[in-house]
Amino acid sequence: MKGNGSTSHLSAEAFNLATGLEISHLAYKGSSPAVTDLLAGRVQVMFDTVLSASDV
């Protein structure tokens, strides 16, 4: 996820509220490092914008 208050962060928080889960927020400097960690299995889920996800 990206920084505090970003669209991705707020989407993840809404997901937490809707599902009762407690997903931790990890801030990344862009989508590429986050996708790298996602594919490597270091994080289990990623919330991203459509525009950022299509650029990766």
C-alpha positions in Angstrom: 0.0 0.0 0.0 1.0 3.6 -0.4 1.1 6.4 2.2 -1.3 7.3 4.9 -4.6 8.7 3.7 -4.1 7.5 0.1 -6.9 5.9 -1.9 -5.3 2.5 -1.4 -4.9 3.0 2.3 -8.5 4.2 2.7 -9.7 1.2 0.6 -7.8 -1.2 2.8 -9.3 0.4 6.0 -12.8 0.2 4.5 -12.1 -3.5 3.8 -11.0 -4.0 7.4 -14.2 -2.5 8.7 -16.4 -4.4 6.3 -14.8 -7.8 7.0 -13.7 -7.4 10.7 -10.1 -8.2 9.7 -7.1 -6.3 11.0 -4.8 -5.9 8.0 -1.6 -3.9 8.8 -0.7 -0.9 6.7 2.8 -1.0 5.1 3.8 2.2 3.3 5.9 1.7 0.1 7.5 4.3 -2.2 5.4 3.3 -5.2 3.7 0.2 -6.6 6.8 -1.5 -8.0 8.4 -2.4 -4.6 5.1 -3.4 -3.2 4.4 -5.7 -6.2 7.9 -7.2 -5.8 7.1 -8.0 -2.1 3.7 -9.4 -3.0 5.1 -11.7 -5.7 7.9 -12.8 -3.3 5.4 -13.7 -0.6 6.6 -11.1 1.9 3.1 -9.6 2.0 -0.1 -11.4 1.5 -2.4 -8.7 0.0 -2.0 -5.4 -1.8 -4.5 -2.6 -2.4 -3.6 -0.4 -5.4 -5.2 2.0 -7.8 -6.2 0.8 -11.3 -3.8 3.2 -12.9 -0.8 2.1 -10.8 -1.6 -1.6 -11.2 -1.7 -1.3 -15.0 1.7 0.4 -15.1 3.5 -2.4 -13.2 
